[in-house]
């Protein structure tokens, strides 16, 4: 089973990074994915990718476009994993192409979403719904 990952950047995680990592570990152990597709953004993406790397789950690191500098955590995650870029340089649609690729190539979506109807995580999650993908949400950020 191939697993897509999407989630918020640090400013929307409300200090729940440790809880998200624990949830991700439990879900990855439960699901036993053969590979995960991750957009590699700071925050939820890198938390889940780090957890997958520790569990020896293959990762496809999906970037919208090449970066000038990769943080040491990113370099470690990328090591011995596949790295792809959707566009040779930034464009307004390069992030959408990356997120679409992640969903189109996976069977299920692991999602860290706060329930707010805006932003990349919301758009990616909605696309996954349109494509009939099963979504596994982290509930800790949801506004009730």
C-alpha positions as CSV (number, residue, x, y, z in Angstrom):
1,X,0.0,0.0,0.0
2,X,1.3,3.4,-1.0
3,X,0.7,6.3,1.4
4,X,0.5,10.0,0.7
5,X,1.2,12.6,3.4
6,X,0.0,16.1,3.8
7,X,-0.2,18.5,6.7
8,X,0.4,22.0,8.0
9,X,3.6,23.9,8.5
10,X,4.9,24.5,12.1
11,X,2.9,27.7,12.7
12,X,-0.4,25.8,12.5
13,X,0.6,22.8,14.5
14,X,-0.1,24.5,17.9
15,X,2.9,22.9,19.6
16,X,1.7,19.4,19.0
17,X,4.7,18.1,17.1
18,X,5.5,15.4,19.6
19,X,1.9,14.1,19.6
20,X,1.8,14.2,15.8
21,X,5.0,12.2,15.7
22,X,3.5,9.6,18.1
23,X,0.3,9.4,16.0
24,X,2.3,9.0,12.8
25,X,4.4,6.2,14.3
26,X,1.3,4.3,15.4
27,X,-0.4,4.8,12.0
28,X,2.7,3.8,10.0
29,X,3.1,0.7,12.1
30,X,-0.6,-0.1,11.7
31,X,-0.7,0.5,7.9
32,X,2.7,-1.0,6.9
33,X,3.0,1.1,3.8
34,X,5.4,0.0,1.1
35,X,6.3,3.6,0.4
36,X,5.2,7.1,1.4
37,X,5.0,10.2,-0.8
38,X,5.8,13.3,1.1
39,X,5.9,17.0,0.0
40,X,8.8,17.7,2.4
41,X,7.5,21.0,3.7
42,X,8.6,22.0,7.2
43,X,6.1,20.8,9.9
44,X,3.9,17.8,9.5
45,X,5.5,16.6,6.3
46,X,9.0,16.4,7.8
47,X,7.7,15.0,11.1
48,X,6.0,12.1,9.4
49,X,9.0,11.6,7.0
50,X,11.4,11.5,9.9
51,X,9.2,8.9,11.6
52,X,9.0,6.8,8.4
53,X,12.8,7.0,8.0
54,X,13.3,5.7,11.5
55,X,10.9,2.9,10.7
56,X,12.8,2.1,7.5
57,X,9.8,2.8,5.3
58,X,10.9,4.0,1.8
59,X,10.1,7.6,1.1
60,X,9.6,9.5,-2.1
61,X,10.6,13.1,-1.3
62,X,8.4,15.2,-3.6
63,X,9.5,18.8,-4.1
64,X,7.6,21.4,-6.0
65,X,10.9,22.7,-7.4
66,X,14.6,22.3,-6.5
67,X,15.8,24.4,-3.5
68,X,19.0,26.3,-3.1
69,X,19.5,25.0,0.5
70,X,18.2,21.8,2.1
71,X,18.1,21.7,5.9
72,X,20.2,18.9,7.5
73,X,16.9,17.1,8.5
74,X,15.8,17.2,4.9
75,X,19.2,15.9,3.7
76,X,19.0,13.0,6.2
77,X,15.5,12.1,5.0
78,X,16.5,12.3,1.4
79,X,19.5,10.0,2.0
80,X,18.9,6.6,0.4
81,X,15.4,7.7,-0.7
82,X,14.1,8.9,-4.1
83,X,13.9,12.6,-4.6
84,X,11.8,14.2,-7.4
85,X,10.9,17.8,-8.4
86,X,7.8,18.7,-10.2
87,X,9.2,21.8,-11.9
88,X,12.7,22.9,-12.7
89,X,11.9,26.3,-11.0
90,X,9.2,28.0,-9.0
91,X,5.9,28.7,-10.6
92,X,2.5,29.4,-9.2
93,X,1.3,25.9,-10.0
94,X,4.4,23.9,-9.0
95,X,3.0,23.2,-5.5
96,X,-0.3,22.0,-6.9
97,X,1.5,19.7,-9.3
98,X,3.5,18.2,-6.4
99,X,0.4,17.7,-4.3
100,X,-1.6,16.2,-7.2
101,X,1.3,13.8,-7.9
102,X,1.4,12.7,-4.3
103,X,-2.3,11.9,-4.2
104,X,-2.4,10.4,-7.7
105,X,0.3,7.9,-6.8
106,X,-0.9,6.8,-3.4
107,X,-3.7,4.6,-2.1
108,X,-4.5,6.4,1.1
109,X,-3.7,9.8,2.7
110,X,-2.3,10.5,6.1
111,X,-3.4,14.0,6.9
112,X,-2.6,16.6,9.6
113,X,-5.3,19.2,9.1
114,X,-6.8,21.7,11.5
115,X,-10.3,21.7,9.9
116,X,-9.9,25.2,8.4
117,X,-11.1,25.5,4.9
118,X,-8.1,27.2,3.3
119,X,-4.5,26.4,2.4
120,X,-2.6,23.7,0.7
121,X,-3.5,20.9,3.2
122,X,-7.2,21.7,2.7
123,X,-6.8,21.7,-1.1
124,X,-4.8,18.5,-1.1
125,X,-7.2,16.8,1.2
126,X,-10.2,17.8,-0.9
127,X,-8.5,16.5,-4.1
128,X,-7.9,13.2,-2.3
129,X,-11.6,13.0,-1.5
130,X,-12.5,13.7,-5.1
131,X,-10.2,10.9,-6.2
132,X,-11.8,8.5,-3.7
133,X,-8.8,8.0,-1.5
134,X,-9.2,6.9,2.1
135,X,-8.1,9.7,4.5
136,X,-6.7,9.1,7.9
137,X,-6.8,12.4,9.9
138,X,-4.9,13.4,12.9
139,X,-7.7,14.8,15.1
140,X,-5.7,16.8,17.6
141,X,-5.8,20.0,15.6
142,X,-9.5,19.9,14.6
143,X,-11.7,22.8,15.6
144,X,-14.7,21.3,17.3
